[in-house]
Amino acid sequence: MLLFIGFVLVMSCVCFSRFGSMVVTAQNSLAASESRGKQIYIRGTSPSGKSVLAYFGDSSLELPGSSMPCANCHGLDGHGKPEGGVTPTNLAWDALTKPYGVSHPNGRRHPPYTERAMELAITRGIDPGGNKLLSVMPRYTLSVEDMADLMAYLKLVGKDFDPGITEGKIVLGTAGPTKGPLADMSQASRAVTTAFFDELNSQGGIYNRRFEVKFIETAETPAATRAAMDRWLSDDEIFAFSGIVIAGSEKDLLPLMAERGIPLIGPLTLYPETGGQLNRQVFYLLSGIEGQARAFVEFAASKAELKNQSIAVVFNQGERSSSVLQAINEQSKKDGFATPRAFDYLAGQFDPAFTVRQLKAANCNLVFFLSGGKDALSFMAEAAKIDWYPSTFVVGASSEIFGAPFGFSEKIFLSFPTSPADQSPEGVREFSALAEKYKLPKQHLATQISAFSSAKILAEAIRRVGKDLSREKLIQALEGLYQYQTGLTPAITYGPNRRIGAIGAYIIKVDLKEKQFLPAGGWISVN
C-alpha cells in the first residue's frame, strides 16, 4: 500500500517565485458585456447584483430569475430540446433574424426578430408578429444595462466556444512556484498532472480530443501572482485548471477564476472557501483546517471522556485563525458544547506558562492549538511541570510532536483528511503504474495523490459531458458527482451548493512511547 498520506502545507513559510515570460495568442474571448450577458442567460442572475425576476404562467407567478434561466429550456447552445409537448424556440441569432421570417412547428409565423422585438419577447411575451408566446415562456424584468448585456450575448448563442477547447484539443493549466519552500511540492503536482494527461493522450484522449497541459509559474507575492495570472490569461487560452498550488494566494487567485469563468479542480490549500458567496468555478478535493477542526469537535462529542469538557482555543492573531475559531464555535454549538474560550497571542510572543495558568484556572481540559507544533510543544512542556495533561488537538504538527512530554501520550490528537483505508487496490495499481512509467518524484506523496485525484475527477467530468464540451457543462457535470471513487481518497461528492468533495477527517492520536500515530476512530463526516 501507499504510505499514509496527509494533506499538510507549510503555511508560515509561503514564498512565491518570479512569473515566467511566455509568448501566447488569444482567441475566443468574450467582451465584458457578452460575459455578463452569458451569466444572465445561463444562471438568471446579474453580475451587478441587480434583481432579475421571472413571471411564469397565466397567473404571472413571480420567481427569481435564477429559478428559470434562459438556458434551462433553450440550452447552452440556444437550440433547446422538445419536452412535455413544448418545442423551445431556436435562439441562434441567424435563425431568429432570417429575412423571410420564422415558422414554428405549431404553425406560428412572424417576421424576423430585431433587438427591440427580442426585448419585447423577453419582457412581454410577444413575438414580432404580435403573437402571444406560450405561458410556459416566462416574462422577465431586468435593468436596462442587464438587458443590453443579455442582448449582446444572445447574438453569440450557439457560436460561443469557451477558450482552450477545439475539435481536437483541450488546453489545461496548472500553476505553482518554482522557488522557495513550496517549489518541490509544486514540481510534484505539475509532474503528476502532466503525466496523467499524457497517459490519457497515449490512449487516444477523450472523445478524440487530446490534452495539452501548460504550467504557469506563480509570482513573488499573492497580489503579483494575481496580476501576472490575469495578464497571462488575457493572452493565452486555458479551458480549466487542475491541481494548482495556491497556498497563501487564495484570496487573490480564486476570485480571478470566478471573474474569468475558469473551472479549477483540486487547488492545494489548507483553507478552502466555506463561507460567503459560493465560487462556482472552484472545486476542492478535501477538507482544510476548518473542516478538520469541525471533525475533531464531532469526534470529541462522541467520546464520553471528552464530551463534557470545557474547550479552549489557542491561536496567534490572524485572519486565518479567526475563521477556524468560528468553525469550532459553530460545530461546538451544534454538538452541545459550551462556547469555547478563546486565547490569542501575537505571533512570536507566545507565553506558555501564562497560557497554561489561564487554561487550567478556566478548567479547560480540551485544548485546540491552532498555531503549529513549536508553540504547542512549549505549552505541553509547561503543563507537564504542574502535572496537567489536557487532551490537545494540534493543527499542522509533524513528527516534531513526538517530543512532547510522555504524560500527553494518546492525549494529543491530529487530523488527516484521508487515510490508507481510502486506497483501493485498483487505485494503488493505477497510481503506481503512472509513477513508474513517468518517473514521478519520490517526495511529496500527499501532494501527488491530491494532484492525481484532481486530474482523475476532471477527466471523469469531461467524459460525462460528452463531445459537446463547455465550461458550464463541465461545472454541471462536476456538481453531479456523487460518491465518486478516485481510488486514493474518500468518496467525492459535489453539488450546486457543495464545493468540498470529502467533508470531514480521520482523527489520529499520538503514541509518544512508541513514537507512532494510532487511529482514534473511523471517518468523521461533518456534512
ABEGO torsion letter per residue (X at the ends): XBBBBBBBBBAAABBBBBBBBBBBBBBGBBBAAAAAAAAAAAAGBBAAGBBBBBBBEAAGBBBBAAABBAAAAAEAAGAEBBBGGBBBBBABAAAAABAAEBBBAAGBBBBBBBAAAAAAAAAAGBBAAGBBBBAABBBBBBBAAAAAAAAAAAAABGABBBBGBBAABBBBBBBEBABEAAAAAAAAAAAAAAAAAAAAAAAGEBGGBBBBBBBBBBBABAAAAAAAAAAAAAABBBABBBGBBABGAAAAAAAAAAAAGBBBBGBBBABBBABEBBBAABBBABBBAAAAAAAAAAAAAABAAAAABBBBBBBBBEAAAAAAAAAAAAAAAAAGBBBBBBBBBBBGABBAAAAAAAAAAAGBABBBBAAEAAAAAAAAAAAAAAGBBBBBBBBGBBAAAAABBAAABGABBBBBABBAAABBAAAAAAAAAAAAAAGBBABGAAAAAAAAAAAAAAAAAAAAAEABBBAAAAAAAAAABBGBBAGABBBBBBBAABABABBEBBBBBBBAAAGBBBBAEBBBBAX
